[in-house]
Amino acid sequence: MGDLGGKVDAAVRAFFYLLGDVPFRFRHHPGHGRAHFQEYFPAFAAGKGVPGSFGVGGEVAALRNFPGSLIGYTYAVEPGDAEGPFSFGGRGVRPRPEIPCMTGKVDSPGGEMVALGFGVMCVGFGVSGFDGAFVPQGGKNPGEDFRVKVFVRNNSNMPWFSNDSICLGPKMSLGTDKERDRDSDFYVESVEGVDDTNWESKNRIGMDQLRVDPGEIASFTFWAHAPAKADIRKEYFTPVLAGIQWIDDAEASFEVIVGDVDDDPINLRKKLSFKLTSGSALDINLNGEKMLLVDLSEQRLYLHLDNQKVGEFMVSTGAYDTPTPVGETQITLKQEVRIGGKSPHYIMPKFMWFRSGGYGFHALPSLGGNGDYFWTEAREHIGIPVSHGCVRLLPEDADYLYEFADIGTKVIVQR
């Protein structure tokens, strides 16, 4: 092709399939196009934006495109690298769809840059069902710098972009949590021999990949600085889409034992398991007074040691006609399995009696009859007051509670 020397313009043409389920009215404003593209295309020739490839001209071009159709968009640019996001404005579509980055090389007139199947009509994204996990950390020396890696699966229907990407679209970071957006005690600005610790700020960590598509796994690799003295610490993080929302389903944490902590390893593990906020777990008193707090309005159960919250579970308390009584009582009986004395004789695992009249904590109940049938209360009822007055828990939560509470443990039920 030879060296064009910036004297010859090239036509860049982008194509998009319309993957939505409603017609899309495409509007092109030459002035808007120039302003938008110049931000990301330094080589863009001012005044060269032209309406695209379907024979439409004029200051404002409008096309109605149906699902499955192909949208073409043509611009004239000067020679050079063309890289950046394209965006469309749709009548009646809010928010405006943003088309992910496309890259190409413009080195002659007629050079093409083609992208297919990005789903122009996808204007939202799901934020449920995210998976998050940390690579576990072991013992560290005081003041040691160490590397942590976090994995999060994108279960939405839109790609994520890192803050290093020039693409439009949701920008993903890992944010500090519990307390949310707190300055992390593990923050380190620089590490000898490391180019980038990957902290965007004292409360944000960057995504490793520039782009993570739906179904793919994002990673967040960062360096952390251990405290200067012996400690046991837990740090919580949650992915956050900038300006949109926190992805609470993907909350994760890592635990670090720093130096020679003078305590039994089993006790250290218990303290870390009880730590529900970021910070040191050394101050948790395993021999402290235990207390169970049931909040009827929230349908939640809180576990306490010496007024420090060390556990939290969703529950199902009494229905409107059979409410769970409020007040302060205590655990008076523990049974691995209790069978109700009245018909239909519910089977109630991990039962703990806390009030006369048969009120207790237990796992979701079940019924069985001569081998003809077996029924278990639906897990979906947790969080809804549907019981006959007892406090029901998921089986795994009931197991945990049964091991935590003792005969004599205080119980408070409040509205």
Phi, psi and omega in degrees: 000328181084175181274116182280339173064019178076011184261345184243131178278154178235149177264123176254127186235123180247142179238143180222132170281139176270107186259009181282187180242013176224155176299154184233123179267113184267129180237135181240126176244109184306318181297316179297319181300315181298313183298319183291315186287328181297332180297326185251346181241089180303333183274004185292133182278114180303134178084001184264357180296128182230146177302152193277202214275014184246025176075024182258131181232185178101174181295320179233121179253139180228132176230148173251117184247135183262158180308135181093348181278166182252127178260131177248148183215124185238135174227153174260132181227162172280161179299151180139186179283134176245116185209128178156181184271149171249144178227153178236148171251130183244134177293125180079005180250120178222133358285169180295130177296141177244125183271129182301166183302145170232145180236151178191169181245123178256107183232004179195162175302137178087004178300134184253144174230112190241134175224130184237145168076029179277349176076072184301325185278001179280094186255002178225178177206143180282150180230028179245156175075024178286144177254134177225144179205147176254149166285121185301149178251146178257209179285142179232154176277149177304132179078004182284142171267133182217162185255139180236145179229132181241141178240134178222127178274135177275101179260016177273189177244023176225149176289154172256150176233148176280166178288350174277347181279144176273000182290151168280158180126173183300127180261120188257135172222172173253121184254148176292149185216160177054066010279143183292135178066021177288153171289123185287139174289345181264000181301137175219126184284323181212151177226134182301130179084001180245127183291320186212123178282351176073015170274122175282330175199186181289352180229014180220140178237137184280153175281138183295316184275149174290328182212138176230116182279163177307135181089345180270167183252125175270149175235150178230104182254127182212161177262142180232155182244119182290151176302162185280349180226167182303136184193165167236127189225151176231136182233128181257140176224152176219134176298146181220132174268116188306125177073005182242290177185163174277142181263081188296333180296342185251023178301140179215167181212160170229153184240138182226130171259118185254122176070200183263094180272126185278080178198159178293137181304323179295319178295322178299317180295320178297315180299317179294323178292333179275349185280110185258000176230163178289139178136195182283143177253005182297331186277359179285124182266104182294341179261012181289170180290129179270145178211139177249124180245119178256121178255109185293324182291327180267346187054049180226151176242130180245133177258134182233148168233115182049049178067008174258123181291125183236002179194155181206130180223146169282141183226175170233115181259191187297143177290175184303318183277344181227066188289157172279122182296142176273163178130181182250127178221203177205163177289126180243349183203140175233131178224134178302317177217135176238136176256126181301138182284339181252153176300138013266022174058066178298143172266120188235097180289154176053052184276135176225111183284130179231357178203141178300148185105002176093012181281132181201171170269143174193164176289166179311130185283164177219169178225147175216149181216102173054028180076000182280332182203162174212131183230138175232137178307138184295137177299332182293346179283345176297132185097355180237131180285094183232002186279177176271013179128338176287170176253109184267145178228161170298150184306316182292327178287323178295322176300315181296313181298320182298322178286330183283313189277153179235165169301128181099351178298132183292141177233128176237126176246124182226156177274000000 
